């Protein structure tokens, strides 16, 4: 079951933004996120805003989805109007399983973004994919359309782990798909791993890391399993069918990933991500963490422009109906004050420096709430420095961030 969206103030029917938000759109960079909410089946651990055909019902099929996204893109063009971004630096198509859409539809969406605001000559254009949802032919079509990067959901090389996670691809399919993507001409290929699944052994995870390294990809993401309320996995754990994940095991797995990937020449650069070199780093994710602007297209997608954050209605049918009526699909938004924006800048950069999760940083922000601005920043820094998860390197970087950003 998809998670719950936050509360906020009402988004105007026409989606308009305060003039303060549009004074310097894209000054720190501009990205576009496209959410594709379709999956062939729901994984037991997933609470993303995704739907299978049975869950969706009528009114929001895949066949019309590209046209609906293009309708929101036309709205975005009207909203930014005389203050468009100078260029689109990154595009990220996520989900769900974007590659359940025909490659031609993904190509039309990318062409629409280019026609609306213009892709930078060196734009990074990523699509996520499940390994079983791509073929050599579809990968070649995506590359020809302008996609430069692909992120494949591998999760594990162990069949038993894949079964617990309700993944439908075979243990070797992700590595094969990564090689097919390289053969198709993708500049950058990422494989996603999940560690800490109940029943996963140390040897299982070591084998997964070995396969990732052997695949020759230039980017790896490794995430600790999080048990989300409302998922099948959470229900199984409540019933006692599976044990809950162990924090100690997760920490050991993270250290194993750092050792194996580091030895293979991939360097850690952002919490759960390792890259072969600077060019292989995911620029779209870094755009988020450095406080840039982006427009999120699709149901449940989040956007940020000039200190205004908003999020769309979640259900694809409601999303399509709002756009068909000529209105914004935005559900709610928040407008940050100057002090709040500055505090968030510190939080994001601390996350990059230290590897702290965003919920911990939110706690740090609350620790400084209601105090003088400089005191609030110091409270956040003290909170971060006291966290056991901070490495020495992270502590030094976090201290440097706060010194740099204090007024």
DOVOMAR-567260 format. One record per residue (C-alpha): residue number from 1; residue in one letter; z, x, y. Coordinates in Angstrom, 1 decimal, padded with zeros to 4 digits. Each point is the difference from the previous one (the first is absolute). Example, Ala and Ser with C-alpha at 12.3 -4.5 7.8 and 13.67 -1.06 7.14 Angstrom:
2
REC   pos   code       pz       px       py
REC     1      A    007.8    012.3   -004.5
REC     2      S   -000.7    001.4    003.4
***
This chain:
407
REC   pos   code       pz       px       py
REC     1      X    000.0    000.0    000.0
REC     2      X   -001.0    001.4    003.4
REC     3      X    003.0    001.1    002.2
REC     4      X    001.1   -001.8    003.2
REC     5      X   -001.4    000.8    003.4
REC     6      X    002.3    000.8    002.9
REC     7      X    000.9   -002.4    002.8
REC     8      X   -001.3    000.4    003.6
REC     9      X   -001.3   -001.8    003.1
REC    10      X   -003.1   -002.2   -000.3
REC    11      X   -003.4    001.5    000.3
REC    12      X   -002.2   -001.7    002.6
REC    13      X   -002.7   -002.2   -001.6
REC    14      X   -002.7    002.2    001.4
REC    15      X    001.7    003.2   -001.2
REC    16      X    000.2    001.4    003.6
REC    17      X    002.2    003.0    000.7
REC    18      X    002.1    000.9    003.1
REC    19      X   -001.9    002.1    002.5
REC    20      X    002.5    002.8   -000.5
REC    21      X   -001.1    000.3   -003.6
REC    22      X   -003.7    000.5    000.8
REC    23      X    000.2    002.7    002.7
REC    24      X   -000.7    002.9   -002.3
REC    25      X   -001.2   -001.3   -003.4
REC    26      X   -000.6    002.8   -002.4
REC    27      X    001.4    002.7    002.2
REC    28      X    001.9    001.4   -003.1
REC    29      X   -002.8   -001.0   -002.4
REC    30      X   -001.2   -003.4   -001.3
REC    31      X   -000.3   -001.2   -003.5
REC    32      X   -001.0   -003.2   -001.8
REC    33      X    001.8   -001.3   -003.1
REC    34      X   -001.8   -002.6   -002.2
REC    35      X    002.1   -001.9   -002.5
REC    36      X   -001.7   -001.4   -003.1
REC    37      X    002.5   -002.3   -001.7
REC    38      X   -001.7   -000.4   -003.4
REC    39      X    001.1    001.4   -003.4
REC    40      X   -001.3   -000.7   -003.5
REC    41      X    003.6   -000.2   -001.2
REC    42      X    003.4    000.5    001.6
REC    43      X    001.9    003.2   -000.9
REC    44      X    003.7   -000.7   -000.9
REC    45      X    001.4    002.2    002.7
REC    46      X   -002.2   -001.2    002.9
REC    47      X    001.1   -002.1    002.9
REC    48      X   -003.0    000.8    002.2
REC    49      X   -001.9   -002.9    001.7
REC    50      X   -002.5   -000.4   -002.9
REC    51      X   -001.2   -002.9   -002.1
REC    52      X   -001.7   -000.5   -003.3
REC    53      X   -002.6   -002.7   -000.3
REC    54      X    002.6   -002.3   -001.7
REC    55      X    002.5    000.6    002.8
REC    56      X   -002.5   -000.6    002.8
REC    57      X   -001.4   -003.4   -000.7
REC    58      X   -002.9   -001.2    002.0
REC    59      X   -001.1    000.7    003.6
REC    60      X    000.1    003.8    000.2
REC    61      X   -002.3    001.5   -002.6
REC    62      X   -001.3    003.5   -000.1
REC    63      X   -003.5   -001.2    000.7
REC    64      X    000.7   -000.8    003.6
REC    65      X    002.6    002.6    000.7
REC    66      X   -002.2    002.6    001.8
REC    67      X   -001.2   -002.7    002.4
REC    68      X    003.6   -001.0    000.7
REC    69      X    001.1    003.6    000.8
REC    70      X   -003.1    000.3    002.3
REC    71      X    001.2   -003.1    001.8
REC    72      X    003.4    001.6    000.7
REC    73      X   -001.9    003.2    001.1
REC    74      X   -001.9   -002.2    002.6
REC    75      X    003.4   -001.3    001.2
REC    76      X    001.2    003.6    000.3
REC    77      X   -003.0    000.9    002.1
REC    78      X    000.8   -002.9    002.4
REC    79      X    003.7    000.9    000.2
REC    80      X   -000.6    003.6    000.9
REC    81      X   -002.9   -001.0    002.2
REC    82      X   -000.2    002.4    002.9
REC    83      X    002.5    002.4   -001.6
REC    84      X   -001.6    001.0   -003.3
REC    85      X    001.0    003.2   -001.8
REC    86      X   -002.2    003.0    000.7
REC    87      X   -000.8    000.2   -003.7
REC    88      X    001.3   -000.9   -003.5
REC    89      X    001.5    003.1   -001.5
REC    90      X    001.0   -001.4   -003.4
REC    91      X   -000.6   -003.1   -002.1
REC    92      X    002.1   -000.8   -003.0
REC    93      X   -000.8   -002.8   -002.4
REC    94      X    003.0   -000.9   -002.1
REC    95      X    001.3   -002.8   -002.1
REC    96      X    000.1   -001.4   -002.5
REC    97      X   -003.1    001.4   -001.6
REC    98      X   -002.7    000.5    002.7
REC    99      X   -002.5    001.0   -002.6
REC   100      X    000.1   -003.5   -001.5
REC   101      X   -002.3   -000.8    002.9
REC   102      X   -003.6    001.0   -000.5
REC   103      X   -000.9    003.3    001.5
REC   104      X   -002.4   -001.8    002.3
REC   105      X    002.8   -002.0    001.5
REC   106      X    002.1    003.1    000.6
REC   107      X   -003.0    001.6    001.6
REC   108      X   -000.5   -003.1    002.3
REC   109      X    003.6    000.2    001.2
REC   110      X   -000.3    003.7    000.8
REC   111      X   -003.2   -000.6    001.8
REC   112      X    001.6   -002.8    002.0
REC   113      X    002.8    002.4    001.1
REC   114      X   -002.6    002.6    001.0
REC   115      X   -002.0   -002.6    002.0
REC   116      X    003.2   -001.3    001.7
REC   117      X    001.6    003.2    001.2
REC   118      X   -001.9    002.9   -001.4
REC   119      X    001.1    002.3   -002.8
REC   120      X    000.8    003.6    001.1
REC   121      X   -002.5    002.5   -001.4
REC   122      X    002.7    001.5   -002.2
REC   123      X    001.7   -003.3   -000.8
REC   124      X    002.1   -000.2   -003.2
REC   125      X   -000.9   -003.1   -001.9
REC   126      X    002.2   -000.8   -003.0
REC   127      X    000.0   -002.7   -002.7
REC   128      X    002.7   -000.5   -002.6
REC   129      X   -001.2   -000.9   -003.5
REC   130      X    001.3   -000.7   -003.4
REC   131      X   -001.6    002.4   -002.6
REC   132      X   -001.5   -002.9   -002.0
REC   133      X   -001.6   -001.6    003.1
REC   134      X   -002.5    002.8    000.7
REC   135      X   -003.0    001.4   -001.7
REC   136      X   -002.2    003.0    000.8
REC   137      X   -002.5   -002.4    001.5
REC   138      X    002.5   -001.8    002.2
REC   139      X    001.5    003.3    001.1
REC   140      X   -003.4    001.3    001.1
REC   141      X   -000.7   -003.3    001.9
REC   142      X    003.4    000.4    001.9
REC   143      X   -000.7    003.6    000.8
REC   144      X   -003.5   -000.9    001.3
REC   145      X    001.6   -002.7    002.2
REC   146      X    002.2    002.6    001.7
REC   147      X    003.2    000.1   -001.9
REC   148      X    001.3    003.5   -000.1
REC   149      X    003.3   -000.2   -001.9
REC   150      X    001.3   -002.0   -002.9
REC   151      X    003.5   -000.6   -001.3
REC   152      X    000.3   -000.9   -003.7
REC   153      X    003.1   -001.6   -001.5
REC   154      X    000.8    002.2   -003.0
REC   155      X    003.8   -000.6   -000.2
REC   156      X    000.4    001.8   -003.3
REC   157      X   -001.8    001.8   -002.9
REC   158      X    002.4   -001.6   -002.5
REC   159      X   -001.2   -003.2   -001.7
REC   160      X    003.6   -001.2   -000.4
REC   161      X    000.8    000.4    003.7
REC   162      X   -003.3   -001.8    001.0
REC   163      X    001.0   -002.9   -002.3
REC   164      X    003.4   -000.4    001.6
REC   165      X   -001.6    000.0    003.4
REC   166      X   -002.6   -002.5   -001.2
REC   167      X   -002.9    002.3    000.9
REC   168      X   -003.2   -001.0   -001.8
REC   169      X   -002.0    003.2    000.1
REC   170      X    000.1    002.6   -002.9
REC   171      X    002.0    003.2    000.4
REC   172      X   -003.1    002.1    000.6
REC   173      X   -002.0   -002.3    002.2
REC   174      X    001.5    001.1    003.3
REC   175      X   -000.9    003.7   -000.5
REC   176      X   -003.5   -001.0   -001.1
REC   177      X   -000.4   -002.2    003.1
REC   178      X    001.1    002.9    002.2
REC   179      X   -002.7    002.2   -001.5
REC   180      X   -002.6   -002.7    000.5
REC   181      X    001.0   -000.3    003.6
REC   182      X   -000.4    003.7    000.5
REC   183      X   -003.4   -000.2   -001.7
REC   184      X   -000.9   -002.8    002.4
REC   185      X    000.6    002.2    003.0
REC   186      X    003.4   -001.1    001.3
REC   187      X    001.4    002.6    002.3
REC   188      X    003.6   -000.7   -001.1
REC   189      X    001.5   -001.6   -003.1
REC   190      X    003.7   -001.0   -000.4
REC   191      X    001.9   -001.0   -003.1
REC   192      X    003.2   -002.1    000.3
REC   193      X    002.9    000.5   -002.4
REC   194      X    003.2   -002.0   -000.5
REC   195      X    003.0    001.7   -001.4
REC   196      X    003.4   -001.2   -001.3
REC   197      X   -001.3   -002.9   -002.1
REC   198      X    002.5   -001.1   -002.7
REC   199      X   -001.0    001.8   -003.2
REC   200      X   -001.9    002.7    001.7
REC   201      X    001.0    003.4   -001.4
REC   202      X   -000.1    003.4    001.7
REC   203      X   -002.9    000.9   -002.3
REC   204      X   -001.8   -003.2    001.1
REC   205      X    000.1    000.9    003.6
REC   206      X   -000.8    003.7   -000.6
REC   207      X   -003.2   -001.2   -001.9
REC   208      X   -000.9   -002.3    002.9
REC   209      X    000.3    003.0    002.4
REC   210      X   -002.1    002.1   -002.3
REC   211      X   -002.7   -002.6   -000.1
REC   212      X    000.0   -000.3    003.8
REC   213      X   -000.4    003.7    000.4
REC   214      X   -002.7    000.2   -002.6
REC   215      X   -001.9   -002.7    001.8
REC   216      X   -000.6    002.3    002.9
REC   217      X    000.9   -002.5    002.7
REC   218      X    001.0    001.2    003.4
REC   219      X    002.7   -002.5    000.8
REC   220      X    002.8   -001.5   -002.1
REC   221      X    002.5   -002.7    000.9
REC   222      X    003.2   -000.4   -002.1
REC   223      X    002.4   -002.8    000.5
REC   224      X    003.3   -000.9   -001.5
REC   225      X    000.0   -003.3   -001.7
REC   226      X    001.7   -002.7    002.2
REC   227      X    001.1   -003.2   -001.6
REC   228      X   -000.9   -002.8    002.4
REC   229      X    001.6   -003.4   -000.1
REC   230      X   -002.2   -002.8   -001.3
REC   231      X   -002.1    002.3   -002.3
REC   232      X   -000.2   -000.3   -003.8
REC   233      X    001.5    003.5   -000.3
REC   234      X    003.1   -001.1    002.0
REC   235      X    000.3   -003.0   -002.2
REC   236      X   -000.2    002.1   -003.2
REC   237      X    002.7    002.3    001.3
REC   238      X    002.3   -002.9    000.9
REC   239      X   -000.4   -001.4   -003.5
REC   240      X    001.0    003.4   -001.4
REC   241      X   -003.4    000.6   -001.6
REC   242      X   -000.5    003.3    001.9
REC   243      X    002.5    002.3    001.7
REC   244      X   -000.1    000.5    003.8
REC   245      X   -001.5    003.2    001.3
REC   246      X    002.3    003.0    000.3
REC   247      X    000.2    001.7    003.4
REC   248      X    000.8    003.3   -001.7
REC   249      X   -003.1   -000.3   -002.2
REC   250      X   -002.1   -000.8    003.0
REC   251      X    001.3    003.1    001.8
REC   252      X   -000.8    002.2   -003.0
REC   253      X   -003.5   -001.5   -000.1
REC   254      X   -000.6    000.7    003.7
REC   255      X    001.0    003.6   -000.5
REC   256      X   -002.3    000.3   -003.0
REC   257      X   -002.8   -001.4    002.0
REC   258      X    000.6    002.5    002.8
REC   259      X    000.1    002.9   -002.5
REC   260      X   -003.1   -001.0   -001.9
REC   261      X   -002.1   -001.0    002.9
REC   262      X    001.1    002.9    002.1
REC   263      X   -000.9    002.4   -002.8
REC   264      X   -003.5   -001.6   -000.1
REC   265      X   -000.5    000.7    003.6
REC   266      X    000.8   -003.5    001.5
REC   267      X    002.5    000.0    002.9
REC   268      X    002.5   -002.7    000.8
REC   269      X   -000.6   -001.4    003.5
REC   270      X    001.4   -003.5    000.2
REC   271      X    002.9   -001.4   -002.2
REC   272      X   -002.1   -001.0   -003.0
REC   273      X   -003.2    001.8    000.6
REC   274      X   -001.5    003.4   -000.9
REC   275      X   -003.4    001.3    001.1
REC   276      X   -002.2    003.0   -000.8
REC   277      X   -000.4    000.9    003.6
REC   278      X    000.2   -001.5    003.5
REC   279      X   -003.4   -001.6   -000.3
REC   280      X    001.1   -001.9   -003.1
REC   281      X    003.1   -001.6    001.6
REC   282      X   -000.3   -003.8    000.5
REC   283      X   -000.8   -000.3    003.7
REC   284      X    000.5   -003.7    000.0
REC   285      X    003.6    000.2   -001.3
REC   286      X    000.7    002.7    002.5
REC   287      X   -001.4   -002.3    002.7
REC   288      X    002.8   -002.4   -000.8
REC   289      X    002.7    002.6    000.0
REC   290      X   -001.1    001.5    003.4
REC   291      X    000.2   -003.3    001.9
REC   292      X   -003.8   -000.6    000.4
REC   293      X   -001.7   -003.4    000.3
REC   294      X   -001.6   -002.0   -002.8
REC   295      X   -001.3   -003.4   -000.6
REC   296      X    000.8   -001.6   -003.4
REC   297      X   -002.6   -002.4   -001.4
REC   298      X    000.8   -002.5   -002.7
REC   299      X    002.9   -002.2   -001.2
REC   300      X    003.4    001.5    000.5
REC   301      X   -001.5    003.1    001.8
REC   302      X    002.1    001.6    002.7
REC   303      X   -001.4    001.4    003.3
REC   304      X    001.3    002.2    002.8
REC   305      X   -001.5    000.3    003.5
REC   306      X    001.8    001.5    002.9
REC   307      X    003.5   -000.8   -001.1
REC   308      X   -000.8   -003.5   -001.3
REC   309      X    000.3   -000.5   -003.8
REC   310      X   -001.2   -003.2   -001.6
REC   311      X   -000.7   -001.2   -003.5
REC   312      X   -002.4   -002.6   -001.5
REC   313      X    000.8   -003.1   -002.0
REC   314      X    000.3    001.0   -003.7
REC   315      X   -002.0   -002.5   -002.0
REC   316      X   -003.7    000.5   -000.1
REC   317      X   -000.8   -003.7    000.3
REC   318      X    002.2   -000.4    003.2
REC   319      X   -001.6    003.2    001.3
REC   320      X   -003.5   -001.3   -000.5
REC   321      X    000.8   -003.4    001.5
REC   322      X    001.4    001.5    003.2
REC   323      X   -003.0    002.1    000.6
REC   324      X   -002.4   -002.8   -000.8
REC   325      X    001.8   -002.1    002.7
REC   326      X   -000.7    002.8    002.5
REC   327      X    003.7    001.2    000.3
REC   328      X    001.9    003.1   -000.8
REC   329      X    001.4    000.4   -003.6
REC   330      X    003.0    001.7    001.6
REC   331      X    003.3   -001.4   -001.2
REC   332      X    002.5    001.8    002.2
REC   333      X    000.4    003.2    002.1
REC   334      X    002.5    002.2    001.8
REC   335      X   -000.4    001.8    003.3
REC   336      X    001.9    003.3    000.2
REC   337      X    001.7    001.0    003.2
REC   338      X   -000.5    003.6    001.2
REC   339      X    003.3    001.1   -001.4
REC   340      X   -000.8   -001.7   -003.4
REC   341      X   -003.4    001.6   -000.1
REC   342      X    001.5    003.4    000.7
REC   343      X    002.7   -000.5   -002.7
REC   344      X   -002.7   -001.0   -002.5
REC   345      X   -002.0    003.1    000.8
REC   346      X    003.1    002.1   -000.9
REC   347      X    000.5   -002.0   -003.2
REC   348      X   -003.6    000.5   -001.1
REC   349      X    000.0    003.7    000.7
REC   350      X    003.4    000.4   -001.8
REC   351      X   -001.5   -001.7   -003.0
REC   352      X   -002.9    002.4   -000.1
REC   353      X    002.4    003.0    000.5
REC   354      X    002.7   -001.0   -002.5
REC   355      X   -001.4   -002.3   -002.6
REC   356      X    002.5   -002.7    001.0
REC   357      X   -001.1   -003.5   -001.1
REC   358      X   -000.7   -002.5    002.8
REC   359      X    003.0   -002.2   -000.9
REC   360      X    002.3    003.0    000.5
REC   361      X   -001.6    000.6    003.4
REC   362      X    000.5   -003.6    000.9
REC   363      X    003.7    000.4   -000.8
REC   364      X    000.0    003.1    002.3
REC   365      X   -001.6   -002.1    002.8
REC   366      X    002.6   -002.6   -000.4
REC   367      X    002.7    002.7    000.1
REC   368      X   -001.2    000.8    003.5
REC   369      X   -000.6   -003.6    001.2
REC   370      X    001.9   -001.1    003.0
REC   371      X    000.8    003.5    001.1
REC   372      X   -001.6    002.1    002.8
REC   373      X   -003.5    001.0   -001.0
REC   374      X    000.7    003.7   -000.4
REC   375      X    003.2   -000.8   -002.0
REC   376      X   -002.1   -002.3   -002.2
REC   377      X   -002.4    002.7   -000.8
REC   378      X    002.8    002.4   -000.8
REC   379      X    001.6   -002.6   -002.3
REC   380      X   -003.2   -000.3   -001.9
REC   381      X   -000.3    003.8   -000.3
REC   382      X    003.6    000.3   -001.2
REC   383      X   -000.6   -002.7   -002.5
REC   384      X   -003.1    001.7   -001.3
REC   385      X    001.6    003.4   -000.1
REC   386      X    002.9   -001.4   -002.1
REC   387      X   -002.3   -001.4   -002.7
REC   388      X    000.2    001.9   -003.3
REC   389      X   -003.7   -000.5   -000.5
REC   390      X   -000.9    002.3    002.9
REC   391      X   -001.3    003.4   -001.1
REC   392      X    000.9    003.0    002.2
REC   393      X   -003.7    000.0    001.1
REC   394      X    000.3   -003.7    000.9
REC   395      X    003.2    000.6    001.9
REC   396      X   -001.5    002.7    002.2
REC   397      X   -003.1   -002.1    000.7
REC   398      X    002.1   -003.1    000.8
REC   399      X    002.2    002.0    002.4
REC   400      X   -003.2    001.3    001.7
REC   401      X   -001.4   -003.5    000.2
REC   402      X    003.0   -001.4    001.8
REC   403      X    000.3    003.0    002.4
REC   404      X   -003.7   -000.5    000.9
REC   405      X    000.3   -003.8    000.6
REC   406      X    003.4   -000.3    001.7
REC   407      X   -000.6   -000.9    003.7
***
